[in-house]
Amino acid sequence: MTRDLRVRAAQPADWPAIAEVLELCGLAGDDLDASLAMFHIALLDGKTVGCAGAESYGETIVVRSVAVLPPYRDRGIASHLVSALLMRARANGCRRAVLLSADCPNYFARYGFSLISAERLPEEVRASREFRRNEGALPLCMCCELR
């Protein structure tokens, strides 16, 4: 079924579908807007079944909102989304990707992410929407150098 998968950069018309995927996956999407333009969506038979996004801060992106609808999980869709997101970041000149993960550090380790202290990140990254949203209860912070 995933051979029919299509992953592409999100467009403004995709925001309602992205919000729906995030809501159905239990992820906060209330602070998302079109200024977070580094989003990708996964489509199967024309239906948005997943998304992944990032906030850009200079040479660093903050990966967030990786979500796949429950009936479509365990098919490699999230892997395609994360790979597309990191490839786009590299193409745009980003040198590092960071993320916060409370429950899946092993998943992101396959992309080269490793644990890092949030204090080692640039101030602009620590002031990002994603970090502010988790203020007071920061989950694990991970970093990956993009080469």
N, C-alpha and C positions, 0 to 999 in steps of 0.2 A: 504493500500500500504506500510506503514512503517513496517509492520510485516516482510517484506522481507529485511529490512534495515540491513546492516552489517557495524559495526564501528570497525576499527582496526588501529593499529599503522602504520604510513606511512613508506614506504620503499623508497630507492633511486629512484627506477623506477617510483614512484608516483609524483615526483617533477613537471613534465610537467602538469599533471592534476591539482595539487594544484595551480600552477601558473595560469592556465586557470580559475579555480573557483574564485580565488582572483581578477583577471582582470575583469571577468564578473560581479563581485559584487562591483567593484569600490574600492577595497582595494589595497594598495601599497604592492607589493610583490617583488619589485626590489632588496630589501636588504636581501632576504631569500636565504639560502643555506643549504646544508646538515648538517652543524654544528648546525642548529636549529632542533635537532633530535626529540624533543618532539612534533611531529605533529601526528594528527589522521585524518583519512579520513572516510567519510560516503559513502557507496556504495549501489546503488539500481540497480538491474539487471546488475551488473558489471560496471556501470557508476559512476564515482566520482561526487557526487552531493553536497558535503560539506566538510569543513575541519576546524580544530581548532589546534592552535599551541601555544607553549610557549617557552620562553627563560629561561634557568635555571641559577640562581646566588646563589650558596651556598644553603641555606635552603629556598630560595624564588624563585618562578617562576613568570615570567611576561607573563600573558595570552595575546595573540594577534591573529589576523587573524581568528576570528570565522566567517565563511561565509557559506551560503547555497544558491545554485542557486535559482533564483526567482520562477521558476515553482514548486519547492519542499519545499517552506517555509510554515510555519504554520502547520507543521506535527510532530513537536517534534524532528526534526533531530538535530537542534542546541543544544537542551537539552541533547541529547545522547552524542554529541561530547564534550560538556563542562564537563559532568559527567565523561566521560572516561578520559579526560585530568586531572581533579582534582584527580581521583582515582589513576592514574599512578604517579602523583606527590607525593601523600601520600605514595605510595608503594616505591618510590625512596627516602623517608626520608625528603621530603620538609615539612616545617612547616607553610608556608604562601604563598598565591597567591595574586598578585596585577595585576591591569589592568587599562588602560585608556579608558574612555568611554565618548564620546561627547553626545550621544543621547539615551542610553538605560540603565541608572542606575537601573531602576526598574527590568529589566530582570535579571541582575546579583545579585540583592538583594536576589532572591529566593535561591541562593547558599550560602548565608551568607556573601556576599560582602557588605561592608559599606564604606561610604565616608571617606577619610583620606587625610591629607595634605601630599603632595609629600615630603616635607622637613623631615617628620618623617621616611621615608624609608631609608634603608642602601644606602650608596654612590654607591656601585656597581650596585644597581637597578636603581638609578637615572641616571647612566651612560650607561644603557642598550640601545640597538638599538632602542627599541620602544620609550623610553623616549627622546632619542636624535632626533629621527625622528619628534617628536612633539614639539621640543624645541621652545620656544617663544610663543606658543599658546597651552599650556597644557590643554587638556580636563579634565574632572573630574577624579580624582584618587580614586580607590577603593581597598580595602584590605579584605582578608578573611583568617582567621586562619584555617589551615588544621589540623584536629584531627583524 
